[in-house]
Amino acid sequence: MSKAFDSLSHEVLLRKLADIGLSESATKWFRSYLTGRSQYVKIGSSKSTPLHITHGVFQGSILSPLLFSIYTNDLPTAVVNSGLKSFVDDSKIFLSFSVQDKSEAKAKLEEDLTRITSRCCTNSLLTNPEKTKFMLFGSPALLKLFTEEFSLSFVGKTLFPVFSAKDWGVTLDAYMKFDEHISLLDSSSPGSGNVVFSGSSIGFDKVVLLFVRMGKHNSKNVKKLQLVQNFAARVISNTRKFDHITPILRELKWMTVDQTLVYKDIVQTYKCMNDLSPPYLSEKFYLRDTIHNYSTRSSKDLEIPKSNTNYGQKTFHYRATKHWNSLPDSIKSLRNIKHFKSEVKKYILNN
């Protein structure tokens, strides 16, 4: 969207506030807050005629993102073929389809884009095709099947697929390998001399681990990020470049990149086993004793999904099950997630 926060109609916003159940007195307060303002332009000693402000919320106000979200809360209902997710003024539509159905998928996406544009016009919002990116996600072999030009028409502009695009600080690529994003992070490593730390705790380690979580299956990227983490550890501990890194990480109580990947999988599995995750994840896991009535030593372990391929063994379901089954029963039986996380971290660091 263009000028999103400046485009909100006060009258439409006030009506939407009332529609979601805001009391009459609260609605009156918002009317007083939003309306009765004017603006003018001053150049030197000359001033323009004041104009009454009928649109926009105040940028920098803590209320503005909330008011914008309320204003656009009906946008997801505009689409009929695809999914739509929004974060304030940044919205995305997505659709899964096979190569054989690409013509039908193109028609569906263009229909939804038209419906979104229409809804935005109704709400006095302006879509911006210049800032809109179109991406196709899939394996290299799958994307090669798009032999002919595949594009979308959006508000008079033709959108061609891009290989990568930045979305809220993360550079996504068509293969979902995150090579480009991690290369950008790696460019802030020792060789460039551009690593920036914020405060004594720096938060750098958390950023590195987030990136690794998304790019887990690429050993090259894991190695790159481990080097960046090692460099951060040496800066904090004030140790030399060629000092062995293992005791440094142990002293800082930092898990390595690989250890953190295991930790993340185990914690997510715990959430699945304790109804703290969405059903589409939780339903994948079940105990062996639910399959048979035999009392065996491993009856409380999770059933490992069958997989004969390397790709299948890299899936979250397969690797998380293996990691979970390797835990002692004393940890798996914990019911407090905070305590569980603490014990898992200790277990990983000590094994």
Buried (B, 14 or more C-beta within 10 A) or exposed (E): BBEBBEBBBBEBBBEBBBEEEBEEEEBEEBBEBBEEEEEEEEEEEEEEEEEEBEBBBBEEEEEBBEBBBBBBEEBBEBBEBBEBEBEBBEBBBEBEBEBEEBEEBBEBBBBBBBBBBEBBEEBBBBBBBEEBBBBBBBEEEBBEEEEEEBEBBBBEEEBEBEEBBEEEEEBBBBBEBBBBBBEBBBEBBBEEEEBEEEEEEBEBBEBBBEBBBBBBBBEEBBEBBBBBBBBBBBBBBEBEEEEEBEEBBEEEEBBBBBBBBBBBBBBBBBBBBEEEBEEEBBEBBEEBBEEEEEEEEEBEBBBBBEEEEEEEEEBBBBBBBBBBBEBEEEBBEBEEEEEBBEBBBEBBBEE
